[in-house]
Amino acid sequence: MCPYGPMLIEEIKSKVSGIKGIKEVEVEVTFDPPWEPSEQLRATLGV
């Protein structure tokens, strides 16, 4: 549900497509296992 998700996927595709010899890029997003932020990151984000 991250609003940055679709933009991140397009940015990855764009950067990888710019590499010589790369003709097609497929990005697969998975949520298994679920990501859990570290305690340090939680403190930084205030969550």
C-alpha positions as CSV (number, residue, x, y, z in Angstrom):
1,M,0.0,0.0,0.0
2,C,3.0,2.2,-0.2
3,P,2.3,5.2,-2.6
4,Y,5.9,5.1,-3.7
5,G,5.7,1.4,-4.8
6,P,4.6,2.0,-8.5
7,M,7.1,4.9,-8.9
8,L,9.9,2.7,-7.5
9,I,9.1,-0.1,-10.0
10,E,9.2,2.3,-12.9
11,E,12.5,3.8,-11.7
12,I,14.1,0.4,-11.5
13,K,12.9,-0.6,-15.0
14,S,14.2,2.7,-16.4
15,K,17.6,2.4,-14.8
16,V,18.1,-1.3,-15.7
17,S,16.8,-0.7,-19.3
18,G,19.6,1.8,-19.7
19,I,22.3,-0.9,-19.3
20,K,23.8,-2.0,-22.6
21,G,22.5,-5.3,-23.7
22,I,19.4,-5.3,-21.6
23,K,16.3,-5.5,-23.9
24,E,13.5,-6.3,-21.4
25,V,13.0,-5.7,-17.7
26,E,10.4,-7.4,-15.4
27,V,10.2,-6.4,-11.8
28,E,8.4,-8.7,-9.4
29,V,7.3,-7.3,-6.0
30,T,6.7,-9.8,-3.2
31,F,5.5,-9.4,0.4
32,D,6.6,-12.8,1.6
33,P,8.3,-12.6,4.0
34,P,6.9,-9.3,5.1
35,W,9.4,-6.6,5.7
36,E,9.9,-5.4,9.2
37,P,11.9,-2.2,9.9
38,S,14.7,-2.4,12.4
39,E,14.3,-0.7,15.8
40,Q,16.8,2.0,14.6
41,L,14.7,2.8,11.6
42,R,11.5,2.8,13.7
43,A,13.1,5.3,16.0
44,T,14.2,7.4,13.0
45,L,10.7,7.4,11.5
46,G,9.1,7.9,14.9
47,V,6.9,4.8,14.7
